[in-house]
Amino acid sequence: MSKQDQLNKLNERMKNCNRCALRKGCTQVVPGVGNFEAEILFIGEAPGKKEDETGAPFVGAAGKFLNEMLEIIKLKREDVYIANVVKCRPPENRDPLPFEVATCWTWLLEQIKIIRPKLIVTLGRHSMERFLPNFKISEIHGKAMRREIEDLGKQVFYTLYHPAAALYNGSMRETLIKDFQRIPKIIAKIKMEEK
C-alpha cells in the first residue's frame, strides 16, 4: 500500500475517533496536510478556530506566517507535511490537557511512521514537550537534536517557537525567522550522515 493510501486510511480512522471529549466540542478532526513523501514534518499544538472550520492545520494568521517562512527557505506547504499533537480543537483554544495529548499520541505516531521524515520540526512548547520533555523551549530553540523515541527509533528534532507567539512579539519573530533559515543546512547535514 502506498504512503498516500496509508495516510488516507489513517485520516479516515482519525475522523471517526471519539476517544476523548474534544471530539464532541469541535466541528471536525484536523488530521494534517501536505506531502506524504516530505522530508520535513512540522508539528504544532492543536487546531484553532480557523483550522476547526476548514479541516486543515495552520490556516489562520500563524499559518500565513508559517507560509512566509517556508518561502524564505524556498519551500511551499505542498513540499512539507503539517500536523498537530492534538487533532481536535480544545474549547476556547485553551492548551491541550496532558491526557488529551496522550490520547492523540497514537495518531501522531502512525503519521510519523508512514511519512518517515528526515526532520521533525516542533512548533511551540506543547509539541516540543511531546518529544523532548524536561527541556525549556528558550534553551533549545534553533538546535537540532537526535533522540531515540520508543516505537520510532532515532529521529532528528528541531525546536522552534510557535508562529502565533511571534505574531505578538517582534523580537521573537526575528528569532523564529533566524532559526527557520537553518532548516536547509540541517536537512543537508542529515543527508550527509545517511551516506
C-alpha positions in Angstrom: 0.0 0.0 0.0 1.4 3.4 -0.9 2.1 6.1 1.7 -0.7 8.2 0.3 -3.2 5.3 0.7 -1.9 4.6 4.2 -2.4 8.3 5.2 -5.8 8.4 3.6 -6.9 5.3 5.6 -5.4 6.8 8.8 -7.1 10.1 8.2 -10.5 8.3 7.9 -9.9 6.4 11.2 -8.9 9.7 12.9 -12.1 11.4 11.6 -14.1 8.7 13.4 -12.2 9.0 16.7 -14.3 9.6 19.8 -11.6 8.7 22.4 -11.8 12.0 24.3 -14.3 14.8 24.9 -12.5 17.2 22.5 -14.3 15.5 19.6 -17.8 16.4 20.9 -16.8 20.1 21.1 -15.2 20.6 17.8 -16.6 20.9 14.2 -14.2 18.3 12.7 -11.0 16.4 13.2 -7.9 18.1 11.7 -5.5 15.2 10.8 -2.8 17.0 8.8 -1.9 18.1 5.3 0.9 18.1 2.9 3.3 15.9 1.0 3.3 12.2 2.2 6.9 12.0 0.9 8.0 15.1 2.9 11.5 15.3 4.4 10.2 17.8 7.0 7.2 17.2 9.3 6.0 20.3 11.2 4.1 19.5 14.3 2.1 22.2 16.1 -0.1 22.1 19.2 -3.8 21.9 18.3 -6.3 23.2 15.8 -7.6 26.7 16.3 -10.9 28.2 15.2 -10.0 28.6 11.5 -8.5 25.1 11.4 -11.6 23.6 13.0 -13.7 25.3 10.3 -11.5 24.3 7.3 -10.2 20.9 8.5 -6.5 21.9 7.7 -3.8 22.9 10.2 -2.1 26.3 10.3 -4.6 28.2 8.1 -5.0 31.3 10.3 -2.6 34.2 10.9 0.0 31.8 12.3 -0.3 29.7 9.2 0.2 32.7 6.9 3.4 33.4 8.8 4.5 29.8 8.5 3.9 30.0 4.7 6.1 33.2 4.6 8.9 31.4 6.4 8.6 28.4 4.1 9.0 30.8 1.2 12.2 32.2 2.8 13.8 28.7 2.5 12.3 28.1 -1.0 9.6 25.7 0.1 5.8 25.6 -0.1 3.2 23.9 2.1 3.0 21.2 -0.6 6.7 20.3 0.0 6.3 19.5 3.7 3.7 17.8 6.0 2.0 19.8 8.7 0.1 18.2 11.7 -0.7 18.9 15.3 -0.1 17.0 18.5 -3.9 17.1 19.2 -6.3 16.6 16.3 -9.4 18.3 17.6 -9.8 22.0 18.8 -9.7 22.4 22.5 -12.6 24.7 23.8 -11.8 28.4 23.5 -8.3 27.5 22.1 -7.1 26.5 25.6 -3.9 24.5 25.9 -4.5 20.7 25.4 -4.5 18.7 28.6 -1.9 16.0 29.2 -4.5 13.2 28.8 -5.7 14.7 25.5 -2.2 14.8 24.2 -1.7 11.2 25.3 -5.0 10.1 23.7 -3.9 11.6 20.3 -0.4 10.2 20.5 -1.2 7.0 18.6 -2.5 9.1 15.7 0.6 11.2 15.5 2.9 8.2 15.9 1.2 6.5 13.0 1.6 9.6 10.9 5.3 9.8 11.6 5.8 6.1 10.9 4.1 6.5 7.5 5.8 9.7 6.4 9.2 8.9 7.9 10.5 12.5 7.7 14.2 13.2 8.0 13.4 16.1 10.3 10.6 16.8 12.7 10.2 20.5 13.5 8.3 21.1 16.7 6.3 24.4 16.7 5.9 25.6 20.2 6.2 24.2 23.8 3.4 21.6 23.7 4.8 20.0 20.6 8.4 20.1 21.9 7.3 18.5 25.3 5.8 15.5 23.5 9.2 14.5 22.1 11.7 16.4 24.2 10.4 16.5 27.8 12.5 18.1 30.6 13.7 20.9 28.3 12.8 24.6 28.1 12.0 26.0 24.7 14.0 29.1 25.5 17.1 26.9 25.9 16.8 24.6 22.9 15.0 26.5 20.2 17.1 26.6 17.0 19.0 23.4 17.9 18.8 20.1 16.2 18.7 17.1 18.5 18.8 13.4 17.7 16.7 11.4 20.1 15.6 7.7 20.4 11.8 7.6 20.6 10.0 4.4 21.6 8.3 2.9 18.6 10.1 5.3 16.2 13.8 4.7 16.7 16.3 7.6 16.2 14.8 10.8 14.9 16.2 14.3 14.4 14.1 17.1 16.1 14.4 20.8 15.7 12.5 23.1 18.1 11.0 26.4 17.1 8.8 28.9 18.8 5.2 28.7 17.7 4.5 31.1 14.8 1.5 32.5 16.8 3.8 33.7 19.6 5.9 35.6 17.1 2.9 37.5 15.7 2.7 39.4 19.0 6.4 39.7 19.8 8.7 41.4 17.3 12.0 40.1 18.7 10.6 36.6 18.8 9.6 36.9 15.2 13.2 37.7 14.3 14.4 34.8 16.3 11.9 32.4 14.7 12.9 33.5 11.2 16.6 33.1 12.0 16.0 29.6 13.4 13.8 28.7 10.4 16.6 29.7 8.0 18.8 27.0 9.4 16.4 24.2 8.3 18.1 23.6 4.9 21.5 23.2 6.5 20.1 20.7 9.0 18.5 18.6 6.2 21.8 18.7 4.2 23.7 17.5 7.3 21.2 14.7 7.9 21.6 13.5 4.3 25.4 13.6 4.6 25.2 11.5 7.7 23.0 9.0 5.9 25.5 8.4 3.2 
